[in-house]
Amino acid sequence: MKKIMTLTAATVFAASLTSGTAGAAPMPEVPHPWDKRVKCQTDDPQGRHIVTRYGNSELGWHHFTGRHNIKKCSSLAAALRGQVDRDDHHGHLEYDGVVIETGPRPRQVKFTVVVQYTRKTTDGRYDAGRGQKIGVITAYCHNQPGNKCPAWAKM
């Protein structure tokens, strides 16, 4: 007796083979791919060479430009040229800055640039490579909805 597969059954069978659901072992979790290329760089007063990598949606330039509305390397450099404001002594550094708008309606907003000055992130998911540092992982404004910098700040 001959068994005939319908086109639908054959398609499902083929898809299960290519997707790995036909009894294959689960793949280990891999972090989101990230772009290690350098977008910005500056040196802080202690001589640390700090880079900002393009990154991805979790860390780096691609993370904070959309989410926190910081779109200029000069904004990062302004904070990084100052002293470290918070240091956990394990490579996690935070630098604070202020954007001030003068004129008839003066206003200001405080912001923070967060740097991972180690080869790997603390959770080990990202590695900058031998002799390299992760660099700026995020930057954000304080006391703003979603920590998103206001448009007037032109950061």
Secondary structure as UniProt FT lines:
FT   HELIX           7..19
FT   TURN            20..23
FT   STRAND          35..43
FT   TURN            45..46
FT   STRAND          49..55
FT   HELIX           61..68
FT   HELIX           73..80
FT   STRAND          86..87
FT   STRAND          92..101
FT   STRAND          107..116
FT   TURN            122..123
FT   TURN            130..131
FT   STRAND          135..141
FT   HELIX           145..147
FT   HELIX           151..153
//
